Amino acid sequence: TTTAYSLSLAMLEIKTAKTRKGKRELEKRAPKLVESGKKTLILHGTKTSGVLNAVLAQIYHLKKNDAVKYSRKNENVKPFEAGGETSLEFFSLKTDCSIFVYGSHSKKRPDNLVIGRTYDHHIYDLVEVGVENFKPMESFSYDKKLSPKEGSKPFIVFIGEGFEAVHELKHLKEVLLDLLRGEVVENLNLAGVDRAYVCAALSPNRVLFTHCALRLKKSGTVVPRMELVEVGPSMDFVIRRHRPPNESLRKEAMKTTREKPKKKEKNVKRDELKGKIGSIYIPDQKVGETALPYKAKGVKRERREAKRKNDKDGENAPKRQKEDS
């Protein structure tokens, strides 16, 4: 007990940065008003099944560029139990992951999957689901040219009224969106969208999850017609337990700014009548020291005219007579 207590204290020890580089790293990991893409941490429990190992491996494959996977068994990680969050928060801080997927298997809860989010590397909320009817990618036959590329931006489709009416399904929808959406972008090239995640609410506690590739076909218009080709994995999520975030923590995490901070414009002021006025700095112009342009043509013309004038003067001048010696 003493060893576990000292280990938890060591994990929760707050370290302050002593260098500028360390401060910049801490600022990157700090909560932001405008969120960037979230990294996913994938963990194994004390006991897992073959189905669950395959599920975790394929989730890691789908999020390969933005995921960290630990293959060792973690006895101290128990998300829903008091005191079982310390190791999980430590791993979240170590890997800078704000969303995690934890797999465990027991007689009471077979093929159990816990998906959770963290805020400031502390547990924010949890959703526990059971995996049933799992079909891996290898079991689907399709044209391999349609295989989605790694890192491509996906469509996420939620089918069913339960995602808006049932509280558990609504919570699962929020967590799956954060898990699957990847990097947040403002503009999207339609040619680069080649996959879609489809989540269908079959009942108030069961969701069909499948992964499909997009096939673009001619439609006679600018927008092509899309067809879905199932490429896997496919599985059913049966909701077991869920823990929503604390209200005070939720308000803190949902804090946003009304307007984006504007960059300060230098040498610009506004006038009620003239509107926007800009000031331009012009250095002192020393005109006297400025070199004049060299006009070669004009100089040559002056030389030719001077030569002609000298020749005429030489012809009109009287010739000198030779003196007798």
C-alpha positions as CSV (number, residue, x, y, z in Angstrom):
1,T,0.0,0.0,0.0
2,T,2.8,2.4,0.9
3,T,4.6,1.7,-2.4
4,A,1.4,2.3,-4.4
5,Y,0.8,5.6,-2.5
6,S,4.3,6.8,-3.2
7,L,4.0,5.9,-6.8
8,S,0.8,7.9,-7.2
9,L,2.4,10.9,-5.5
10,A,5.3,10.7,-7.9
11,M,3.0,10.5,-10.9
12,L,1.0,13.6,-9.7
13,E,4.2,15.6,-9.0
14,I,4.0,18.9,-10.8
15,K,7.1,19.8,-12.7
16,T,7.8,23.4,-13.7
17,A,9.8,24.3,-16.8
18,K,13.2,25.9,-16.3
19,T,14.1,26.7,-19.9
20,R,12.3,28.5,-22.7
21,K,12.0,25.4,-24.8
22,G,10.3,23.6,-21.8
23,K,7.9,26.5,-21.3
24,R,6.9,26.4,-25.0
25,E,6.3,22.6,-24.7
26,L,4.0,23.2,-21.6
27,E,2.1,25.9,-23.5
28,K,1.5,23.5,-26.4
29,R,0.0,20.9,-24.0
30,A,-2.1,23.5,-22.1
31,P,-5.9,23.7,-22.8
32,K,-6.6,26.0,-25.8
33,L,-9.6,28.1,-26.7
34,V,-9.4,26.8,-30.3
35,E,-8.7,23.1,-30.2
36,S,-6.4,21.3,-32.7
37,G,-6.5,17.6,-33.6
38,K,-6.6,15.2,-30.6
39,K,-4.2,12.4,-30.2
40,T,-5.5,9.0,-29.1
41,L,-4.0,6.8,-26.4
42,I,-4.7,3.0,-26.8
43,L,-4.2,0.8,-23.7
44,H,-4.7,-2.8,-22.7
45,G,-6.2,-3.9,-19.4
46,T,-5.1,-6.8,-17.2
47,K,-6.9,-9.3,-19.4
48,T,-8.0,-9.0,-23.0
49,S,-9.5,-11.3,-25.5
50,G,-8.4,-12.0,-29.1
51,V,-11.4,-10.1,-30.4
52,L,-10.5,-7.1,-28.3
53,N,-6.9,-7.2,-29.3
54,A,-8.0,-7.1,-33.0
55,V,-10.4,-4.2,-32.3
56,L,-7.6,-2.1,-30.6
57,A,-5.2,-2.9,-33.4
58,Q,-7.6,-1.8,-36.1
59,I,-8.6,1.4,-34.2
60,Y,-4.8,2.2,-34.1
61,H,-4.5,1.4,-37.8
62,L,-7.4,3.9,-38.6
63,K,-5.7,6.6,-36.5
64,K,-2.1,5.7,-37.1
65,N,-0.8,9.2,-37.6
66,D,-2.5,10.5,-34.4
67,A,-2.4,7.6,-32.0
68,V,-0.1,6.1,-29.4
69,K,-0.5,2.4,-28.6
70,Y,0.8,0.6,-25.5
71,S,0.8,-3.2,-25.8
72,R,1.7,-4.0,-22.2
73,K,-1.0,-5.0,-19.6
74,N,-1.9,-2.2,-17.2
75,E,-3.1,-3.4,-13.8
76,N,-3.4,0.0,-12.2
77,V,-5.7,1.5,-14.9
78,K,-9.3,1.3,-13.8
79,P,-11.2,4.3,-15.3
80,F,-14.5,3.9,-13.4
81,E,-13.0,3.1,-10.0
82,A,-11.8,5.7,-7.5
83,G,-8.0,5.8,-7.5
84,G,-7.8,3.9,-10.8
85,E,-7.5,7.1,-12.8
86,T,-4.0,8.1,-11.6
87,S,-2.0,5.9,-14.0
88,L,-4.3,6.8,-16.8
89,E,-3.8,10.6,-16.3
90,F,-0.1,10.0,-16.0
91,F,0.0,8.3,-19.4
92,S,-2.2,11.0,-20.9
93,L,0.3,13.7,-19.7
94,K,3.3,11.7,-20.8
95,T,2.0,11.1,-24.4
96,D,0.1,14.4,-24.7
97,C,-3.1,12.5,-25.6
98,S,-6.5,14.0,-24.8
99,I,-8.6,11.0,-25.7
100,F,-8.1,7.3,-24.9
101,V,-9.4,3.8,-25.7
102,Y,-9.0,1.2,-23.0
103,G,-9.8,-2.5,-23.6
104,S,-10.5,-5.1,-20.9
105,H,-12.2,-8.5,-20.8
106,S,-13.9,-10.3,-17.8
107,K,-16.8,-12.7,-17.2
108,K,-19.0,-9.9,-16.1
109,R,-18.1,-7.5,-18.9
110,P,-16.7,-9.5,-21.9
111,D,-15.0,-7.6,-24.8
112,N,-15.2,-4.3,-22.9
113,L,-14.1,-1.0,-24.4
114,V,-13.9,2.3,-22.5
115,I,-13.6,5.5,-24.5
116,G,-12.9,8.6,-22.6
117,R,-11.7,12.2,-22.9
118,T,-9.4,14.3,-20.7
119,Y,-9.3,18.0,-20.0
120,D,-5.9,19.4,-18.9
121,H,-4.9,15.7,-18.6
122,H,-7.6,14.9,-16.0
123,I,-10.5,12.6,-16.7
124,Y,-13.4,14.5,-18.3
125,D,-15.9,11.9,-19.2
126,L,-16.2,8.1,-19.9
127,V,-18.3,5.8,-22.1
128,E,-18.2,2.0,-21.7
129,V,-19.4,-0.2,-24.5
130,G,-19.3,-3.9,-25.3
131,V,-18.1,-5.1,-28.7
132,E,-20.3,-7.7,-30.5
133,N,-20.4,-9.0,-34.1
134,F,-16.9,-7.8,-34.9
135,K,-15.7,-8.2,-38.5
136,P,-12.1,-7.2,-39.2
137,M,-10.9,-5.5,-42.4
138,E,-9.5,-8.8,-43.8
139,S,-13.0,-10.3,-44.0
140,F,-14.2,-7.8,-46.6
141,S,-13.6,-8.3,-50.3
142,Y,-13.4,-5.1,-52.5
143,D,-11.3,-3.4,-55.1
144,K,-8.1,-2.5,-53.4
145,K,-7.8,0.7,-55.4
146,L,-10.7,2.0,-53.3
147,S,-8.7,1.6,-50.0
148,P,-8.7,4.8,-48.0
149,K,-5.4,6.6,-47.7
150,E,-3.8,7.1,-44.3
151,G,-4.5,10.5,-42.8
152,S,-7.4,11.4,-45.1
153,K,-10.3,13.4,-43.7
154,P,-13.4,11.3,-43.1
155,F,-17.1,11.8,-43.3
156,I,-18.9,10.8,-40.0
157,V,-22.6,9.8,-40.4
158,F,-25.0,9.3,-37.5
159,I,-28.3,7.6,-38.5
160,G,-31.2,7.4,-36.1
161,E,-33.3,9.7,-33.8
162,G,-31.7,8.1,-30.7
163,F,-28.5,10.2,-31.1
164,E,-30.6,13.3,-30.3
165,A,-33.3,11.9,-28.0
166,V,-31.4,9.3,-25.8
167,H,-28.9,10.8,-23.4
168,E,-26.5,7.8,-23.6
169,L,-26.4,7.7,-27.4
170,K,-26.0,11.5,-27.5
171,H,-23.0,11.2,-25.2
172,L,-21.5,8.3,-27.3
173,K,-21.9,10.5,-30.4
174,E,-19.9,13.3,-28.8
175,V,-17.1,10.9,-27.9
176,L,-17.0,9.2,-31.3
177,L,-16.8,12.6,-33.0
178,D,-13.8,13.5,-31.1
179,L,-12.2,10.1,-31.6
180,L,-12.7,9.9,-35.4
181,R,-12.7,13.5,-36.8
182,G,-8.9,14.1,-36.8
183,E,-7.5,17.5,-37.5
184,V,-9.9,20.4,-37.6
185,V,-9.9,22.1,-41.0
186,E,-11.8,25.0,-42.5
187,N,-11.5,24.1,-46.2
188,L,-11.8,20.6,-47.7
189,N,-10.9,19.3,-51.1
190,L,-13.6,16.8,-52.2
191,A,-11.1,14.7,-54.2
192,G,-9.2,14.0,-51.0
193,V,-12.3,12.6,-49.1
194,D,-12.2,8.9,-49.6
195,R,-13.8,7.4,-46.4
196,A,-16.8,7.6,-44.2
197,Y,-17.7,6.3,-40.7
198,V,-21.3,5.2,-40.4
199,C,-23.0,4.9,-37.0
200,A,-26.6,3.7,-36.9
201,A,-28.7,3.5,-33.8
202,L,-30.3,0.1,-33.8
203,S,-31.9,0.5,-30.3
204,P,-31.6,2.9,-27.3
205,N,-28.4,1.0,-26.2
206,R,-27.0,-0.5,-29.4
207,V,-25.1,1.2,-32.3
208,L,-23.8,-0.4,-35.5
209,F,-20.4,1.0,-36.4
210,T,-18.9,0.4,-39.8
211,H,-16.1,1.9,-42.0
212,C,-16.7,2.5,-45.7
213,A,-14.8,3.7,-48.7
214,L,-16.2,6.4,-51.0
215,R,-16.6,5.7,-54.7
216,L,-17.1,8.9,-56.9
217,K,-19.2,8.5,-60.0
218,K,-20.6,10.8,-62.7
219,S,-23.9,12.5,-61.9
220,G,-24.3,14.9,-64.8
221,T,-23.6,17.9,-62.4
222,V,-20.6,19.4,-60.8
223,V,-21.1,17.4,-57.6
224,P,-20.3,13.7,-58.2
225,R,-22.5,10.9,-57.0
226,M,-21.1,8.9,-54.1
227,E,-21.4,5.2,-53.3
228,L,-20.4,3.5,-50.1
229,V,-18.2,0.4,-50.2
230,E,-17.8,-1.4,-46.9
231,V,-14.1,-2.0,-46.1
232,G,-14.3,-2.7,-42.4
233,P,-13.9,-2.9,-39.6
234,S,-17.5,-3.4,-38.6
235,M,-19.0,-4.1,-35.1
236,D,-21.8,-3.4,-32.7
237,F,-21.4,-1.1,-29.7
238,V,-23.6,-2.1,-26.7
239,I,-23.7,0.8,-24.2
240,R,-23.0,-0.4,-20.6
241,R,-21.9,2.5,-18.4
242,H,-21.2,6.1,-19.0
243,R,-20.1,9.0,-16.8
244,P,-20.9,12.5,-18.0
245,P,-18.5,15.4,-17.1
246,N,-19.0,17.5,-14.0
247,E,-21.0,20.7,-14.6
248,S,-18.3,23.0,-13.4
249,L,-15.6,21.2,-15.4
250,R,-17.9,21.2,-18.5
251,K,-18.2,25.0,-18.3
252,E,-14.5,25.4,-18.0
253,A,-13.8,23.1,-20.9
254,M,-16.5,24.7,-23.1
255,K,-15.2,28.2,-22.6
256,T,-14.7,30.0,-25.9
257,T,-14.1,33.6,-27.1
258,R,-16.8,35.6,-28.7
259,E,-14.5,36.9,-31.4
260,K,-11.1,35.8,-32.7
261,P,-8.3,38.1,-31.4
262,K,-7.4,40.6,-34.1
263,K,-3.8,41.4,-34.9
264,K,-2.9,45.0,-34.2
265,E,-2.4,47.0,-37.3
266,K,0.6,49.3,-37.2
267,N,0.5,52.9,-38.5
268,V,-3.3,52.7,-39.1
269,K,-5.9,54.9,-37.6
270,R,-9.6,55.5,-38.3
271,D,-11.4,58.8,-38.9
272,E,-15.1,59.3,-38.7
273,L,-15.2,61.2,-42.0
274,K,-12.2,59.8,-44.0
275,G,-12.5,56.3,-42.7
276,K,-9.3,54.1,-42.5
277,I,-6.1,56.2,-42.8
278,G,-2.6,54.7,-43.1
279,S,0.7,56.3,-42.3
280,I,3.8,55.6,-44.5
281,Y,7.3,56.3,-43.3
282,I,9.5,58.0,-45.9
283,P,13.1,58.6,-45.0
284,D,14.9,61.9,-45.7
285,Q,15.6,62.3,-49.4
286,K,19.0,64.0,-50.0
287,V,18.4,65.3,-53.5
288,G,21.8,67.1,-53.8
289,E,23.7,63.8,-53.3
290,T,21.5,61.9,-55.7
291,A,23.5,60.8,-58.8
292,L,21.9,62.1,-62.1
293,P,21.4,59.6,-64.9
294,Y,24.2,59.4,-67.4
295,K,22.8,60.3,-70.9
296,A,25.3,58.8,-73.3
297,K,23.4,59.8,-76.4
298,G,23.3,63.5,-75.4
299,V,27.0,63.6,-74.6
300,K,28.0,62.1,-77.9
301,R,25.8,64.5,-79.8
302,E,27.5,67.5,-78.1
303,R,30.9,66.1,-78.9
304,R,30.0,65.7,-82.6
305,E,28.7,69.2,-82.8
306,A,31.8,70.6,-81.1
307,K,34.0,68.7,-83.5
308,R,32.2,70.1,-86.5
309,K,32.5,73.6,-85.2
310,N,36.2,73.2,-84.7
311,D,36.6,71.8,-88.2
312,K,34.8,74.8,-89.7
313,D,36.9,77.2,-87.7
314,G,40.1,75.5,-89.0
315,E,39.0,75.9,-92.7
316,N,38.2,79.6,-92.4
317,A,41.4,80.4,-90.6
318,P,44.3,81.8,-92.9
319,K,47.1,79.5,-93.6
320,R,50.5,80.4,-92.2
321,Q,53.3,81.1,-94.8
322,K,56.5,79.3,-94.5
323,E,59.3,81.5,-93.4
324,D,62.6,81.5,-95.3
325,S,65.5,80.4,-93.3
